[in-house]
């Protein structure tokens, strides 16, 4: 897993987070910063006004008593008013900046060309922590501005102590160990939390399994609920152990530092009263200012710790921004309007980042324009990886993939994907209205009823829509008011229809899109898909079919057989059966199973 120290530094993280908040609400941001600089001033001057009152009483000077009392009244009223305004402005800033921060996180993840950050464990850990701690970013601005105000208050308090005697300024130096231990404590606990991230992600996953409706039936039948609860408890204990040790160690150092400061504070008071022989008012000022110094330092350290946590969350946001920037493509060609000759793999090898084993090695084959190609092989052979490369979710580790004579990496991913249609086995259940669920396959046309109806027909989902109480206007998902739940197969058919929203894609991907259907229904659907692909062959459309059912696969124009990352054979069904290789063996095994 990537280490905590790999995250961007405090200054870049703070600068980027403040820039994001300022751009979201510049007026509110400036008002909040101004208020944070002044809201503490009335409280910080309380000791000075008490000095005037006490000296006035001791010296029988009514003008000092009146001045001090009036100033105290103004300070109390001013402090209350400024705190109310600051609270309102701060809450508005947090509320509005939250939307901007969450939108930025979503934008960054969706603009990244590939999907590596969704599949690698170390990236998933970071993204999980970013999602869990995004609420910290909401509070970053208030925490930072509160910290600025506390610093100004501390400077004012130190100035008041210096007015009694310059030596009292040294009292602030005795607080340095406490301040240092506070910062170290936050960092140590954050590093321990980073180390515990994989275990905590497992804890969350096990919690989701034991509380979701999807797994409820299976857990009860298999009676695994208790075992998963036990494993969750063990995973939590493993993740918490390092964090607990870090907290105990930091708590001991933190307490010792504050005890050191407490002794220095007592010595300072004795110095003012017994050695310097200052006035009673000065003793009160030293008592209030010194005591306030300890209290303000405590508040400042608390704010500093929370600021450190928020800055770590901001660091993850900055890391995501830098990751997105590093993975910005440099394509220089436009997506073609048609495929003239075909799609060509030329000695393509691929190894997933962070791993050593090649998933594909030296794969070369040609798919003619307008052809239906089937990818065949056992689980883990590399079929899904070939699909990912075709969609530019990843780029080959070596070798190249061509559309006609154009290297696919030179085509902007967004443009190329706008020419892709189809459905994947790990489809998404969008709990929207049925029309929108399908229409998202070509978002600019999601409100086009004719286009959506045509996609439903092409995907073979007419029966699903007809059974919905409100047709395409039906809200999907039983967790929503008036929502209707669907079976897995019904969700899959709607996902298939969504994949057919684009009328003239150059690449049509059908990656196990009918796994929930019986073999006969799947075969009938793919016959329709093959006919539609032929109808779209005027644009040179390439249709890629991934299925484990050979009765469906055999209708493809070209069958690509993959075995453990290598190309085993290429040809039509009849050609491959004649050769008697892996395809013929697998076909025979499945054919015997259906007899």
N, C-alpha and C positions, 0 to 999 in steps of 0.2 A: 504494500500500500504506500502511496505517496505520503511523505512525512509532512508534519505541521510546518517545519522550517521551509518547505518548498513553496509555501504560500507567499504572495507578494508582501512587501514590508508595510509597516504601519502607515508611513507617510503617503505612499501611493494609494493605499486602501482608503485612508481618510480623505485624501484629495478627491478621489473618484466618487466616493459616497456623497460628499458635500456638493460636488458639482452636479450629481444627479438630483439631489434634493433642491438645489437652487434653481436648476432648469425647470423642475416641476412646478414650483411656486416661488418665484423670486420675491414678490412683495411680502408674503408671509415669512419667508426665510429671513429677510432683512429685519422685519419687525421682531421676530423671535430672538434674533441675535442681539438686537438693541435692548430688549427687555431683560435678557439673561445677564447683560452687563450692568444693569441698574437695579434689578429686583432685590439684590442682597445688600445694597448700600445702606438703607435705613437700619437694618439689623446690625450690620457691622459697626455703626456709629453709636449703638446703644451704650456701650461702656463710656464713651466720651460724655454723653449727656448725663449719665449717672455721676460722673466725676464732678461735673458742674453743680449738680444738686447737693452732693455730699459736702463739697468744699464751701458751697454757699451756706449750708446749715451750720457747719463747724465755725466758719468765719463770720456768721451772722450777716451775710450779704444777700439780701432779698432779691437783688437783680440777677445774681447767678442762679438762685433757686428758680426764679420765674423763667429765665432763659432755658435752663436745663429741662424744666417741666414741660415748657411749650415744645421744645425740640423732641422730647420723648413722645408727646402726643402726636406730633406730625409724623414721626418715624413709625409709630404703631399704625396710624391710619394709612400712611403711604405704603408701608409694607403689605398691609392687607389688600389695598387696591392694586398694587403692582403684581402681587401674587395671583389675584383673580384674573387680571388681564393676561398675564403670562400663561396661566393654565389654559385659558380659552384659545389663545393663539397657538400654543404648543399642541393642543389636541387637534386643532384644525390642520396644522402642518403635518402631524403624524397621519391623520386620516387621508389627506390628499397625496402625501408622498408614498403611502402604502401601495396605492394603485400604480404609481409610476414605477416603484421597485419591482412589484410582481410582474408588471408588463415587460420590464427590462429583462428579467430572468426568463420569461417565456420567449421573448423575442430572440435572445441569445441562443437558446437551445434549438429553436426552430430554424435559425439561419445557418447553423453549422452544416456544412455540406454532407458529411458522413454521419454515421450512427455509432462511432466508436465509443463516445462518451456514454451511450446507453447500454453498452455491452461489457465494458471492462470493469472489473471489481473495484479498482482503486478510484476510477472516475465515479462509479455509482456511490461509493462511500462519501465522496466529496459532495456530490449532488444531493445525497440524502441529508447530509448535515446542513447544506445550504437551504434546503426546503424546510427542515425542522427549525432552523434558526432565522428564518426570514423575518419573523416577528421582531428579532433583535434589531434588524435594519430599520424597522419602523420607529424604534426608539432611539436610534443612533443620534438623530439631530437634537432631540431634547437632552440626551445625555451629554453630548458634546457641548451644547450651549450652557447647560447647567454646570459643567466642569469649568468652562470659561468664567462664569459668574463666581464660582467658588474660588478660583485663582485670584480674581480681583478682590474678593472679600478677604482672602488670606493676606494679600498685599496691604490692604487697608488696616487689618488687624496688626500686622507686623509694624506698620508705620505708627500706630498708636502706642505699641510697646516701646518703640524707639524714642517716642516723645518723652517717656518717663526716664529712660536711660539707654544709650546705644548698646550697652552690654546685653540687654534683654532680647536683642535681635538674635543672639546665639540660641535662644530657646527654639527658634524655627529649625536650626541645624540639628538639634537633637531629635527632630521628627523625621530626619532623612532615613534612618533605618526602618522606621515604620512604613514610610512611603515606598521604599525599595522592596520591602518584604511584601507589600500589597501587590505591587506590579509583578513580582516574581511568582507570587501565589496564583494570580490569575493565569499566567503563562504556563505554569506547571500543571494546573488542573486542565487547561485546554489541551496540552500535549497528551495527557492521560486520556482525555475524552476522544482524541483522534485515534489513539491506539485501540480504544474500545469500540470504534465505529463499526467494524465488521460484526462483532458480537451483538451490538445494539440493533443493527439492521436485521440480523437473524431473529432477535426478540420481536421486532415489529412484524416481520414476516409470519412468525408463528402465531402472533396475536391475530393478525388478519385472517389466517387460516381457520383458527378456532372460533372466530366471530362472524365469518361471512356466510351468507345464505348458500353460496355456490358449493361450499364444502360440507355443509351441514349434514346432508343425507349420507355421504360417504363416511364421514367421521363416526356417525352413529352406527352404521352397519358394520364397519371394521373395528369399532370400539377403540379408536386410537386417540380420542380426545384427551384422556388422562395422561397418556404418554407424551403428547405434544405439549401439554401444560407443564409437565415435569421438565421436558427439554427446554422449554422457554425459561423456566426458573434457573436451570443450570447455566444457560447462555447468559442470562442477566447477571448471575453471580460471577461468571468468568469476566464479563465486561466491566463489572463494577469494582472488582478487586484492585486493579491498578489505580483507578480513580480514588478509591477509598484511602489507599496508602498515600497518594499524593496530597489528599486533603488533610490527613492527620499530620503529616510532616509540615505542610505549609501553615497549619493552624498553630503549631508549637512555635515556629519562628515568628509568626505574626504577633502572638501574645507576648513573647519576650521583648520584641521591639517596642510594643506599646508600654510595657512596664518600665522600660528604660526612659521613655519620654515622660511618664508620670513622675518619676523621681526628679527629673530636671525641672518640671513645672513646680514642684514643691520647693525646691531650692531657690527658684526665681522669686517666688512670693516672699520667702524669708529674706532674700536680699533686699527687696524693695522696702519692707517694713522695718527690718532690724539693722541693716547696714547703711542703706542710702538715706534712711529717715525721711522718705517722701511724705507728702500730705496724705490725710485720710482718703481724699478723693483719688489720689494717684494709686493708693493701695487697692481701692475698689476697681479702678481702671485696669490695673494689672491682674486683679482677680478675674474680672469679667473677660478682658481681652485674652489673658492666658488660658482661661477655661474655654473661651470660644475658639481659641486656636486649636485646642485639642479636639473640640467638637467639629470644627470646620475641616480639620485634617481627616477626622473619621469619615465625614461626609464626602470629602474629596477623594479619599482612598476608595470608598464604596463606589463613587462615580467613576473613578479611574478603572476599577476592576470591571464594572459593567461596560465601560467604554472599550476596554480591551476585548471583552467578549463580542461586543458589537463590531469592533474593527476586525476581529477574526472572521465574523460573518461577512463583513464588507470585503475582506481579503479573498474569501471564496467567490464572491461576486466578481471581484477584479480578476481572479484566476480564470473564471468562466469567460470573461470578456477577452482576456489575453489568449485563451485557448481558441475562442472563436476567431480572433484576429489571425492567429497562426494558421488556422485551417481555412482561411479565405482562399478561394480558388483564383487562378489566373488564366481563365479560359479566354481565347481570342477569336473563336469562331461561332457563328450562329447555328442553332439547331436546324437540321435539314427539314424540308417540307415533305420529302418522300425518300424512301430507300430504293436506290436503283439496283444494286447488285446483292446486298445482303449485309449481315452482321458477321464479323470475323474475329475469332480468338486466335492470337498469334503467340504461341509459346508462353502462355499466361501461367504464372505461379503466384500463390498468395499465402501469406502467413499472418494470422491475426496479431495485431500489435500486442506486445507484452507476452507473447508465447514463442516457442522455439520450433514447434512442429508445423511443417507446411501443410495446409489444408488442400491446396491445389498445386500440382507440379507439372510444368511443361504442357499445358492443355492447349491444343490447337484444333480448331474445326471451323467450318463455314456454314452459316445458315442462309440459304438463298432468300432473297426478297420475296415476300408473299407466302412464305412457308409456315407450316405449323410444326414446331420442334418439341419433342418430349425429352425431358431429362429423367434418366432412370438410374437407379443404384440403391444399394442398401442404406439404412440410416447412417448418417455421418460420412457418406461418400464424398460430399462436396456439392450437392445439387443446390441447396439454399445459398451457398457461397457464390455459385455461378450467377444466381438471380440477383444477389446483392451487388455484384460487379456490374451486371447489366443496368441496374438502376442507379449506379454511381453512389451507392451507400459507402463503398470502399473503392480504392484504386488498387490495381494489381501491384504486388510487391516487385514483380518483374514481368516483362512481356507487355503486350498491348492489346486493346480491344478496339476494333474499328467498326464504324458505320460507313459502308462503302470504303472510301480511302481516307476517311477522317477519323483521327484518333479521338476516342470518346472523351478523354480528359481535356480536350481543347474546346468542348462544348459546355457552356454554363449549365451547371446541374439543374438549376431551376427551369431553364428552357427545355432541357432534355426531359425532365420529369413531367413537364406540361404536355409532352407527346407520349406519355406512358399511361396505360389503363390496366385494369385487372384487379385481382383480389389475392390476398395472402392468407395462409393458414392461421396466423396469429392476428386475426382481424379485430377491430375495435367495435365495441358495442356503444354507439352514440345514443344516449338516452334523450333524444330530441323528438320532435314530431317525425312521423315516418317519412314525410316528404323531404324534410331537411336531412334526415339520416341517409337517404339515398342521394339527394342533391349535392351533398358535400363532395361527392366524387368529381364534380366539376363546379366548384363553388360559385363562379360568376353566374351559373345557370340554375342554382338551387331553387329559385322561385319559379322556374319555367315548368309548369305542370306537364306540358307536352313532352319535354325532354326527360323529365323524371319518369313519366309513364312509359316512354320508350325504353329507358334503362331497366325498369322493372320487368318489362317484357323480355328484353335481351337476357337478363339474368335469371329468368324463369321464376320470378318471385310473385307472379300474379295471384296465385292461390293464397300466399301469405297476406298480401294487401287486402284481398277480398274478405278474409276472416277478421280483419281488424274492425272494431266497432265503428270507428270514424274514418275508415279508409286511410288515405295518405295524411289526413289531419289528426290521426291518433297519436297521443303522447305515449312514447315507449318508455318502459321502466316502471315497475310497480311502486317504487319509492316516491314517485311524483304524484301529485293530486290528479286523479282520473287516469293515471298511467296504466298501460297494459304490459304485462310481462310476456316474453316470448321464449320458446324452446331454443336450445342451441342451434338446431337445424334451421329454424326460422330466422334467427339472428344472422346465420351464415348466408342464407339466401338474400337477405337485404344487403349484406356486405358485398355479395357477388353483384347485385344490381348496382350498387354504388360504384363498383369497379368498371361497370359498363356505361357510366355517365358520359365519358368522352367518346364522341362518335367516330373520330378518325385518328386513333392513336397509331403511332409508328411501331410501338412495342406493347403487346398485350401479354401481361403476366397472369397466369392461372396457377398459383402455387398452393396445391392441396386445398382448393377453395370449396370442395364439396365433400369433405371427409365425413361429415355427419349424415350424408345421404347413402342410400343403398346403391349397390353396383349398377342396377338397371336404370335407376333415375339418373345417376351420374353419367352413364353412357349416353343416355338420351340428351342430356344437357350438353355434353361435349360434342355430340354430333351437330347440335345447333351452333355451338361456338365455332366449330371448324368451318361450317357453312358461312357464318358471319365473317370469319377471317378471310375466306376466299373472296367474299364480297368486298372486303376492304383491301384486297391485294393490289388495287389500282395505285395505292400509295406505297406499296411495298411492305405492308404491315407484316411484322414478324410476331407470331403467337408462340409463347413459351408455356408449355404444359408440364407441371410436376404432379405426378400421381403414382400411387403404389399399385393401382389396379391396371393390370396389363391389358384387360379387355378394352379399356379406354385408351391406353397409350398406343395401341397398335394402329389407331386411325391417323396418327401423326405422319406427316410427309417424311420427317427425319427424326430418328431416335438417337440420342447421345447417351451412351452408357458410361457411367463414372464409377470407378472402383478405387476406394481408398485415395482419393485425390488425383488420380490419374485417369486419362481418357482410355477406356477399355475398348470401345468400338463405336462406330458411327454408321448409320444406314437406315433403310426402311425396315419395317417388320419382317417382310419376306426375306430380305437380304441377311438380316441378323439371325433369323431362324435357320437359314441355309448354312451359315458359318458355324453354328453350333457352339458359340462362346457363352459368356456370362449371361447375356440377355436370354438366350434360349434356355439356359439352366433355370433362371429365375422364373421365366414364363411357364416352363413345365411344372415347377413346384406349385405355382399358384393355380395353374389349370387343374392339376390333380386334386387340389384342396376344394375346388368347386364341384367336383364330380360326386 
